[in-house]
Amino acid sequence: MDHRSSSYYPPRAGWNRSLYSAGYAVRRHLHLENLNLPKLAIEISGARILLCLLLPGFSFHDAGWKRWARIIAASWLAAGFVFLLWLGYSAANVAFGLMMSLHVSSVVHFLNRVAPGISVWRRLVLSLGVLFVVGTLVYATGLKWLQNQMFMPLQTADKVYVVNRLAPTETLRRGDWVAFHSERVGGGGIYIQEGYVLDRILAGPGDEVEFTAADFRVNRVPREKLPLMPSNERLVLPQNNWLIWPSLRTVTRNNIAEDAIARSVLQMATVRREQIIGRPFRRWFWRDQTL
């Protein structure tokens, strides 16, 4: 049987006819055919619009200012490199602000090209709006995602350690340095603020820990007692729990018994799996991160 279309009969309706009908109904209902979109002052494709918005410096390149485009793009990349190298230090914060400023300037330049006739006040509002969208919604959100999913800088004393958020918790052993989020502990006149802690694992799931006046013992093996440890406590760590004793540097005592403080610190030091953030990288570029 010949399936070729005949010039006498009209062609059979395609499978996507219902989609076109639905689209037509939506356009008629919303009167989109009467919608007059503002015309841009320049002729530019959708792909180039995206590049002008997403790539710092591309708007200058598209406008023919090739040298300025190379300078802005190179400066943005250099700032990004400094940001990664000195993550956690003031230099990284300055570099991050420079990256954001270069991107905002590039976007504002593009908007000035497509709408050159707007007033000064509208241009100011537009610039502030771009700063909010690019700075807060893009860069700040992206930075938060990186710190929550990939790496996070933590400062201990006068040194910054970059923590690997992807490190598996299944390989944690006694003696490993681990970062965790400490929840707020309070009651009875004792308050320990929440925050991030980087310290060594003293005991793991299933270990028996005993505190005495002279030392503390893990599975009956004596070890040197650390500050603020209790004098008469015993516990067996449940599954998915680790003992990570925090190095608290600021302790204010207001007629609170030492044993009460020690019990609160013990509560803080018993860390659950969901509190674990990760382990510091051994090296962050050339920076040695061994503790």
Wavefront OBJ file of the C-alpha trace (Angstrom):
o trace
v 0.000 0.000 0.000
v 1.372 3.384 -0.983
v 1.655 5.747 2.061
v 2.802 8.765 0.079
v 0.638 11.857 0.523
v -1.653 12.739 -2.342
v -1.950 16.203 -3.836
v -5.720 15.700 -3.942
v -6.275 15.009 -0.247
v -5.144 17.402 2.486
v -2.314 16.119 4.738
v -3.247 14.263 7.910
v -3.083 16.268 11.136
v 0.123 15.696 13.123
v 0.391 14.355 16.658
v 1.204 17.830 18.011
v -1.984 19.451 16.768
v -3.481 19.450 20.271
v -0.453 21.358 21.602
v -0.860 24.083 19.001
v -4.568 24.305 19.829
v -3.834 24.656 23.542
v -1.216 27.316 22.848
v -3.585 29.251 20.627
v -6.279 29.149 23.325
v -3.847 30.493 25.932
v -2.727 33.331 23.647
v -6.339 34.297 22.934
v -7.293 34.151 26.614
v -4.353 36.321 27.733
v -4.553 38.609 24.664
v -0.869 38.048 24.010
v -1.304 39.035 20.377
v -2.009 42.593 21.585
v 1.027 42.693 23.869
v 3.516 45.283 22.660
v 6.928 44.387 23.997
v 9.475 47.208 24.235
v 11.867 47.308 21.316
v 15.573 47.146 22.085
v 17.860 49.893 20.886
v 20.193 47.271 19.395
v 19.617 44.176 17.345
v 20.762 41.180 19.352
v 19.889 37.493 19.452
v 18.625 35.641 22.513
v 21.875 33.698 22.832
v 23.923 36.889 22.884
v 21.594 38.396 25.489
v 22.248 35.411 27.760
v 25.995 35.721 27.244
v 25.879 39.439 28.063
v 24.027 38.680 31.301
v 26.034 35.630 32.355
v 29.624 36.355 31.262
v 31.378 39.367 32.816
v 32.798 41.525 30.032
v 30.894 39.969 27.139
v 28.677 43.033 26.757
v 31.781 45.130 26.052
v 32.968 42.529 23.550
v 29.576 42.554 21.834
v 29.689 46.341 21.636
v 33.080 46.236 19.921
v 35.164 47.233 22.931
v 37.389 44.153 22.734
v 40.197 45.501 24.900
v 37.895 46.412 27.791
v 36.195 43.034 27.447
v 39.543 41.221 27.810
v 40.522 43.372 30.803
v 37.219 42.746 32.615
v 37.215 39.010 31.874
v 40.864 38.622 32.928
v 40.279 40.649 36.113
v 37.241 38.523 36.993
v 39.194 35.285 36.502
v 42.152 36.603 38.503
v 39.847 37.664 41.341
v 38.229 34.219 41.286
v 41.662 32.595 41.527
v 42.609 34.794 44.508
v 39.256 33.989 46.118
v 39.944 30.247 45.944
v 43.592 30.510 47.006
v 42.947 32.635 50.092
v 39.541 31.243 50.999
v 38.656 32.310 54.529
v 41.017 35.305 54.627
v 40.314 39.009 54.014
v 41.931 38.833 50.575
v 39.282 36.322 49.488
v 36.492 38.634 50.647
v 37.962 41.546 48.671
v 38.355 39.322 45.585
v 34.779 38.080 45.894
v 33.504 41.671 46.052
v 35.571 42.548 42.976
v 34.106 39.599 41.042
v 30.604 40.731 41.905
v 31.336 44.371 40.999
v 32.772 43.449 37.596
v 29.760 41.287 36.812
v 27.312 44.003 37.873
v 29.157 46.605 35.781
v 28.985 44.331 32.743
v 25.243 43.748 33.146
v 24.555 47.466 33.692
v 26.573 48.264 30.556
v 24.409 45.857 28.563
v 21.177 47.342 29.913
v 22.399 50.840 29.072
v 22.986 49.675 25.502
v 19.498 48.233 25.038
v 17.764 51.171 26.775
v 20.000 54.246 26.405
v 17.327 56.893 26.863
v 16.231 56.270 30.464
v 16.453 59.019 33.065
v 19.144 59.306 35.724
v 16.838 58.180 38.549
v 15.638 55.163 36.602
v 19.230 54.310 35.760
v 20.106 54.493 39.458
v 17.188 52.240 40.429
v 18.144 49.867 37.629
v 21.733 49.689 38.867
v 20.599 48.990 42.428
v 18.239 46.295 41.149
v 21.042 44.639 39.177
v 23.301 44.815 42.231
v 20.637 43.090 44.328
v 19.909 40.362 41.777
v 23.518 39.613 40.861
v 25.030 40.138 44.301
v 22.399 38.671 46.591
v 20.528 36.140 44.492
v 23.422 34.881 42.365
v 26.765 35.360 44.122
v 25.629 35.097 47.747
v 23.417 32.100 46.971
v 26.194 30.461 44.961
v 28.706 31.023 47.750
v 26.341 29.520 50.298
v 25.802 26.488 48.068
v 29.570 25.971 47.669
v 30.129 26.153 51.431
v 27.244 23.792 52.175
v 28.044 21.237 49.471
v 31.757 21.348 48.602
v 34.146 23.270 50.861
v 33.906 25.565 53.874
v 36.628 27.716 55.497
v 36.868 27.534 59.286
v 39.175 29.661 61.405
v 40.927 28.104 64.392
v 43.129 30.448 66.427
v 45.145 32.360 63.791
v 44.844 29.823 60.951
v 42.112 29.067 58.420
v 41.338 25.476 57.419
v 39.294 24.581 54.351
v 36.968 21.675 55.149
v 36.020 19.073 52.566
v 32.219 18.792 52.716
v 32.274 15.695 50.482
v 34.386 13.602 52.860
v 32.486 10.389 53.757
v 31.651 9.839 57.423
v 31.951 6.058 57.053
v 35.756 6.318 57.134
v 36.018 8.378 60.331
v 38.450 6.945 62.857
v 39.823 7.912 66.259
v 42.453 10.595 65.852
v 40.920 12.199 62.738
v 40.374 15.944 62.724
v 36.736 16.668 61.991
v 34.603 19.790 61.690
v 31.074 19.737 63.085
v 28.233 22.097 63.830
v 27.710 22.522 67.547
v 24.152 23.148 68.672
v 23.336 25.583 71.445
v 23.616 24.084 74.922
v 22.029 25.859 77.848
v 20.320 25.492 81.191
v 21.035 26.030 84.856
v 23.001 29.197 84.228
v 25.253 27.541 81.588
v 25.100 28.657 77.972
v 27.267 27.485 75.082
v 26.521 29.230 71.809
v 26.080 27.299 68.588
v 28.846 27.419 66.025
v 31.424 25.401 64.133
v 34.121 23.347 65.829
v 37.243 21.705 64.408
v 38.831 19.137 66.716
v 40.074 15.559 66.980
v 37.866 12.468 67.341
v 38.510 10.837 70.720
v 36.064 7.918 70.456
v 33.654 6.453 67.928
v 30.435 4.412 67.818
v 30.424 1.539 70.318
v 33.425 2.817 72.304
v 33.255 2.893 76.090
v 34.421 6.184 77.566
v 35.113 6.722 81.260
v 36.116 9.999 82.894
v 37.979 10.060 86.197
v 39.632 12.741 88.288
v 43.060 11.876 86.868
v 42.386 10.983 83.227
v 39.828 9.682 80.760
v 39.759 6.212 79.219
v 38.580 4.905 75.864
v 37.926 1.147 76.018
v 39.924 1.116 79.294
v 42.991 2.695 77.694
v 44.006 5.749 79.786
v 44.649 9.075 78.103
v 45.605 12.549 79.221
v 42.671 14.506 80.522
v 41.598 17.589 78.563
v 40.267 20.875 79.984
v 36.656 20.937 81.204
v 36.304 17.152 81.202
v 34.091 15.663 83.945
v 35.592 13.747 86.872
v 33.060 10.966 87.263
v 31.186 10.041 84.090
v 30.851 6.923 81.994
v 29.107 6.356 78.663
v 28.990 4.056 75.668
v 28.682 5.910 72.400
v 25.664 4.778 70.332
v 25.751 4.204 66.595
v 26.473 7.258 64.437
v 27.874 9.176 67.417
v 31.416 10.385 68.044
v 33.178 12.033 70.959
v 34.928 15.209 69.763
v 36.098 17.317 72.701
v 35.962 21.050 71.833
v 38.821 23.399 72.610
v 36.846 26.182 74.270
v 39.014 29.280 74.604
v 36.583 31.611 76.368
v 34.850 30.285 79.474
v 33.124 32.654 81.913
v 32.285 31.182 85.311
v 29.564 32.853 87.360
v 29.409 30.747 90.523
v 28.718 27.602 88.453
v 30.067 24.269 89.667
v 32.821 22.725 87.541
v 30.935 19.424 87.277
v 27.900 21.205 85.829
v 30.074 22.925 83.224
v 31.776 19.633 82.390
v 28.449 17.858 81.842
v 27.326 20.620 79.454
v 30.580 20.393 77.505
v 30.189 16.597 77.384
v 26.730 17.069 75.884
v 28.262 19.370 73.266
v 31.130 16.943 72.581
v 28.814 14.001 71.820
v 28.378 14.599 68.093
v 25.763 12.953 65.859
v 26.281 12.072 62.214
v 24.079 14.907 60.966
v 26.296 17.418 62.802
v 29.441 16.327 60.962
v 30.521 18.802 58.288
v 33.654 17.120 56.966
v 37.409 16.855 57.316
v 39.975 19.497 56.369
v 41.883 18.949 53.149
v 45.460 17.862 53.720
v 46.568 20.698 51.470
v 44.703 23.646 49.977
v 46.865 24.547 47.005
v 50.260 25.199 48.660
v 48.824 25.704 52.168
v 49.589 22.849 54.544
v 46.415 21.965 56.508
v 47.786 19.290 58.818
v 46.953 20.106 62.418
l 1 2 3 4 5 6 7 8 9 10 11 12 13 14 15 16 17 18 19 20 21 22 23 24 25 26 27 28 29 30 31 32 33 34 35 36 37 38 39 40 41 42 43 44 45 46 47 48 49 50 51 52 53 54 55 56 57 58 59 60 61 62 63 64 65 66 67 68 69 70 71 72 73 74 75 76 77 78 79 80 81 82 83 84 85 86 87 88 89 90 91 92 93 94 95 96 97 98 99 100 101 102 103 104 105 106 107 108 109 110 111 112 113 114 115 116 117 118 119 120 121 122 123 124 125 126 127 128 129 130 131 132 133 134 135 136 137 138 139 140 141 142 143 144 145 146 147 148 149 150 151 152 153 154 155 156 157 158 159 160 161 162 163 164 165 166 167 168 169 170 171 172 173 174 175 176 177 178 179 180 181 182 183 184 185 186 187 188 189 190 191 192 193 194 195 196 197 198 199 200 201 202 203 204 205 206 207 208 209 210 211 212 213 214 215 216 217 218 219 220 221 222 223 224 225 226 227 228 229 230 231 232 233 234 235 236 237 238 239 240 241 242 243 244 245 246 247 248 249 250 251 252 253 254 255 256 257 258 259 260 261 262 263 264 265 266 267 268 269 270 271 272 273 274 275 276 277 278 279 280 281 282 283 284 285 286 287 288 289 290 291
